[in-house]
């Protein structure tokens, strides 16, 4: 699975998913709980999926679902975990 395929899969699950290049490297953001203030859209929760050596890590910057990063052997496993856990607590 490529990062583009992962983003499409997350979007098809009804989640806001996007590519981001930053300090975590080339990563996938998954967000929900959108709100707008003065024309700027923000989210109550953002989870990032990013590569680290041969693993894929998941970190919740809002610390609502995962207080620490979780590591997976494949991008597909990380995507399935994020999709299931974000859907389980409602969008």
C-alpha positions as CSV (number, residue, x, y, z in Angstrom):
1,X,0.0,0.0,0.0
2,X,1.3,3.5,-0.9
3,X,0.6,6.6,1.1
4,X,-1.7,7.8,-1.7
5,X,-3.7,4.5,-1.4
6,X,-3.8,4.8,2.4
7,X,-5.2,8.4,2.1
8,X,-7.9,7.2,-0.3
9,X,-8.8,4.3,1.9
10,X,-9.1,6.6,5.0
11,X,-11.2,9.1,3.0
12,X,-13.5,6.4,1.8
13,X,-14.1,5.6,5.4
14,X,-15.4,9.1,5.9
15,X,-12.3,10.5,7.6
16,X,-10.4,13.7,6.6
17,X,-7.0,12.3,5.5
18,X,-4.2,14.2,3.9
19,X,-0.4,14.1,3.1
20,X,2.0,16.2,5.2
21,X,5.8,16.7,4.9
22,X,7.3,18.0,8.2
23,X,9.4,17.0,11.2
24,X,7.9,13.5,11.2
25,X,8.8,13.2,7.5
26,X,6.3,12.2,4.8
27,X,3.3,11.4,6.9
28,X,-0.5,10.9,6.7
29,X,-2.7,13.1,8.8
30,X,-6.2,11.8,9.8
31,X,-8.5,14.4,11.4
32,X,-12.0,14.8,12.7
33,X,-14.1,17.2,14.6
34,X,-13.7,20.2,12.2
35,X,-14.5,23.7,13.4
36,X,-13.9,27.1,11.9
37,X,-12.8,30.3,13.7
38,X,-12.4,33.5,11.7
39,X,-12.3,31.5,8.4
40,X,-9.6,29.1,9.6
41,X,-10.6,25.4,9.8
42,X,-9.1,23.4,12.7
43,X,-9.7,19.9,14.1
44,X,-10.3,18.6,17.6
45,X,-8.3,15.5,16.9
46,X,-5.4,14.8,14.5
47,X,-3.6,11.5,14.3
48,X,-0.5,11.0,12.2
49,X,0.8,7.9,10.5
50,X,4.5,8.1,9.7
51,X,7.4,5.8,8.7
52,X,10.2,5.1,11.2
53,X,12.9,2.7,9.9
54,X,11.0,-0.4,8.7
55,X,7.9,0.3,10.8
56,X,4.8,2.6,10.6
57,X,4.0,4.6,13.7
58,X,0.7,6.1,14.8
59,X,0.7,9.1,17.1
60,X,-2.3,11.1,18.4
61,X,-1.2,14.7,18.9
62,X,-4.4,15.4,20.9
63,X,-3.6,12.4,23.1
64,X,-7.2,11.4,23.1
65,X,-6.8,7.9,21.7
66,X,-3.2,7.0,22.1
67,X,-1.0,8.5,24.8
68,X,2.1,7.0,23.2
69,X,2.9,6.1,19.6
70,X,1.9,2.7,18.4
71,X,4.1,0.8,15.9
72,X,2.9,-1.5,13.0
73,X,4.8,-3.7,10.6
74,X,2.9,-2.3,7.6
75,X,1.2,0.8,6.5
76,X,-2.0,-1.2,5.8
77,X,-2.1,-2.4,9.4
78,X,-1.6,1.2,10.7
79,X,-4.4,2.5,8.4
80,X,-6.8,-0.2,9.4
81,X,-6.1,0.5,13.1
82,X,-6.6,4.2,12.7
83,X,-9.8,3.8,10.7
84,X,-11.3,1.4,13.2
85,X,-10.4,3.4,16.3
86,X,-11.5,6.8,14.9
87,X,-14.7,5.3,13.6
88,X,-15.4,3.5,17.0
89,X,-15.5,6.8,18.9
90,X,-17.6,8.6,16.3
91,X,-16.7,11.3,13.8
